[in-house]
Amino acid sequence: MTFRARHLLGIEPLHPVEITTLLDLADDYVGLNRAAVKHSDALAGLTQINMFFENSTRTQASFELAGKRLGADVMNMSMQASSIKKGETLIDTALTLNAMHPDLLVVRHPHSGAVDLLAQKVNCAVLNAGDGRHEHPTQALLDALTIRRAKGRLHRLTIAICGDIAHSRVARSNILLLGKMENRVRLVGPPTLIPAGAEDWGVEVYGDMAEGLKDCDVVMMLRLQKERMDGGFIPSEREYFHRFGLDAAKLAHAKDDAIVMHPGPMNRGVEIDGTIADDINRSVIQEQVEMGVAVRMAAMDLLALNLREARANG
């Protein structure tokens, strides 16, 4: 297998072959997770620490479940009520962690680049569970696995990413991954929520849902990240749904077999109509959650293999 990364900090450093290797292994773990006995010893004897400086129910639960199913000793550190509040720096935290000898460190942080900084200071494999507006690599990988399983391939598809692109690390990671795998990517949203210079990313930009969704294979909706907004990015939620929320009329512009995605949590009636979100023939939103556990198992398994090899070689 070809996966040489020491850490999983973002999609940007990954080669298409490494992405495929990870997705292939994740496919195997989907089978394990659906079996009666959902247990492997791939991480037996290893310690996984989850450090979430931002709240995230689903990502943290997914990483915890992934580690436990692989046999790791898993510890969750609640960073909201930690020494960081008492003035400890990120470097001090790294030194403290090193003294505990963890093997896998899963980090979510509100500041872009913080996870990368930690990775430079610790003697273990680090997985980025989302840093600021920078990246969220495992979300893009689980989205990729969901698309591949639904469409039978992960190349030469037309994929629309719609909504709050400006504040979304999920969008950034997906743009990078889908571009590497030779897909046509469209960004659809109001000008206030499309980053300046987005056209330079190798994507097409649309300010109209009907045009942006025309003949798409995949429609990926994004959450309005109100907690990252300071100022009037949208006139009102009602107006936003009218123009950019996904409903049956807008989805009709996509291909008849187009799938609908959303990284969650959803604001029903704002980004997406509830009947579309729950449509078992079009929506793969629940599959995304299932694929998340498998992808995180695969990522930790591959990083642990590289870690053991590096330690064996001194």
N, C-alpha and C positions, 0 to 999 in steps of 0.2 A: 504494500500500500504506500501511497505517496502523500505524506503529510508531515512536513518538517518543522512546523511552527513550534516555538517554545511557549508562546502565549497566544491567546485569542483576544487581541485588543481592538480589532476592526476587520472589515472586509478588505480594505485597501491593500494590505500586504499579501493576501491570499492569491495563489495561482488557480486558474480554473480547474486544474487536475486535483488540487487540494480540496476545493469545494465539492467536486464530484466524489472524492474519497470519503469525505465526511458524510455527505448525503447517502451514499451507499451503505455505510455502517449504520446510520440513523434508521434506514429502511429495515435493517435487521432488528434493531431495537424496537421498532413498532411491533414486530411479531412477538418479541419477548413481553412487551407491555400488555399485549392482548392474551397472553397465555395464563393458565391457572396459577403457575408459580412465576412471579415476576422478579426473579432474582438472579444476579450474576456476581462473580467475584473479581471483576476486572479492576476494581479499586480497593480490594481487600487489603487491610493494613495501612491504607492511606487516610490522611486527615484533610477534610474539606471545610474551609471556613467561609461562610457567607456574610459579607459586610455590606449592608444596605444603608447608605447615607441619605437615601430618598426612599419613601414608602413605595412598595410594589407587592401587592398580594400575589398576583399570578406568576410573575417572574421568579420571585423568591421561593414560592411553593414548588414551582417547576424544577428549579435547581436543587432544592432540598430532596424532592422525590427522586430525581435523577441520581444524585449521589448515593442515597440509601439503597436504591435498587441495584447499584453497582457494588455495594458492600463497603462504601467508605464510612469513616466516622465523621458525621456531619455536625457542625456547630454553627448556630446563627448568632451573630452579634448585632444587637440593636444599637446602631450608631447614633440614633436621634437622642439617646439618653446616655451617651458615652463620654469618655475623657475628652473627645473633640469639643464637647460643650464647655469643658473646663479649661480650654485653651491649648490642648495638645495639638501639635502640628501633624500633618500627614506623614512626615518623615519619622517623627517619634512613634507614630502608630506602626509604621513599617518595621522599625527596630524592635518594637514590642512583639509584633507578629513573628519576626524571625526567631525570637527566643522561644517561641512555642513550637517551632519546626512544623508548620503546616506543609502540605504537598500541593493543594489546590486552593486558590483564593478567588472567590467570586465577588466582584465589587460593582456596586452601582453608586454613582456620585453625581451631584448636581453641576459640577464644573467640568467642562471639556478639558481633557488632558490629564485629569487627576489620576485616572486608572493607569495611564501610561507611566506617570511619575512613580506610582507605587510599584509597578512591575520592574522598574529599574533598581529598586531598593530591597526587594525581597528575594529569598532563595527558593522560590517555588513557582509553579505555573499559575498565571493570572488570567482570569476570564472577565471580560468587560460585559457587565450586565446593563450597560447604558451609562454614558457620561455626557452630561449637559446636552448640547445640541449636536454633539460630535457623531457618535456611532452607537448602534445597538446590534452587534453582529449576530448574536444567536436568534434574534427576531427575524432578520433577513434570511438566515439559513432555514429557519422553520417555515417561513413563507415560501422559500424556494422548494422545500420538500413537499409542501402542500400543493404547490402548482405542478410540480413534476408528477406527483401521484394522480392528480386530477386530469392533467392534459397529456400524460405519457411522455412528456419531454420538457426541457428547460432551455430551449433555444428557439429563435425565430418566432417568438410570440409577440403580440402587441399588448402592452400592459399599461393601463392608466392608473397613476397614483394621484388621488384626488383629495383636496382640502387644505389643511394647515401644513404645507410643506416647510414653511419658514422656521417653525419651532420643532420640527420632527427629526430626531436622530434615526428613527425607523425609516423615514423616507430616504435619508442620506445613505444608509447601509444598503437599502434595497436598490437604489439607483446604481450604486457601485457593483453590487452582485449581478443584477440583471444585465447591466452593460457588459460585464466580463463574459457572460454566457450568451452574448450575441442576440439580445432581445431589443425590440423597439419600445422605448419607454416614453410615455407622455406624462407631463405634469399638468393637472387641471385644478384651477382655483382662482379666487379673486386676486388682483395684483398685490394687495396688501399682505397676502399670505404666500406669495411666491418670492423666493430670495432674489435679490439683484444678481444678475449675471447667470441665472439658471440655464439660459440657452447655451452657455459655454460648457455645460456638463455632458454634452452628447445626448440631450433629450429634446423633445418637442414640448413647447409650452402653449397651453390653451386657457382662455378665460371664459370658455363656454362649455358646459357639460355635454350638450348634444354633439358638438364638433369633436370634443376630446374623447368621447366614448365610442365614436363611430367605428364599427368593425373591430372592437377590442376583444381579446380573448380573456383578459383578466381585468377586473375592476377592483382596485384596492382603495378603500376609504380610510381616512385618517381621522383621529380624534382632534377636536378643537382643543388645543392646550391652553386653556384660559389662565392656568397658573403661571405660564411663561409670557403672558401678554401684558404689556403696560401701555394702555391707550386703546383707541377705537379701531381695531382691526376689521370689525364687521359692524354693520348698522344695527342688527338685532339677530337673535337666533332664528326668529321666524323668517326674516328676510333671507338669512343664510341658507336655511333649509329649502326655501322656495327656489333659490338659484343654484345651490351646490349640494343640497342633500340628495342622497340616492333614493329615488322612488321608481315605481314601475315604468313611468313614462320616460324617464331619463335612461334607465337600463335598457329600454327597447332599442336604443341606438347602437348598443354593443351587439356582438354576435349572439345568436340564439342560444348557444351553449356556453356563453361567457360565465365564469365563476365570479362570485363576490367575496371579497376578503375585508377584514378589519382587525387590527392588532389588539383592540380592546384597551381599556374598557370603553364600551360604546355609549354615546349620548343618543339614545333613540329619539327620533323626531328632530334631530339637529343635523347629524351627518348622514343618517340612514333611517329609512322607514322600517318600523318593526317587522312588518310583514315580509320585507325583502331579507332582513337579517335572519328570519326564522324559516325561510323558504328552503326546504331540504334539497330541492332540485338545483338551486343556484348558489346558495350560501355555503362556504366551507369554513365558516368562522369557528365552529366547534372542532373541526379537524385541525385547525391551526393550533389550538390549545393542546390537543393530543400530540401533534408533531413536535411541539415545544419540548416535552419531556424526552422524546427520543433523540432529538438533535442535541440537547444538552448532555445526554448520556454519551453520545458519540464524541462530542467535543472533549469532554473530560477524559474519556477512554484514550483518545489519540494523544492528548497532551500528557497524560500519565505515562504512556509508552515512551514518549520522547524524554520525559523527565527521568524515568528509570534508566534509560539508555545513557543520558548525560551523566547521571550520578555514577553509573557503572564504569564509565570511561574517565572518571575523575574530573 
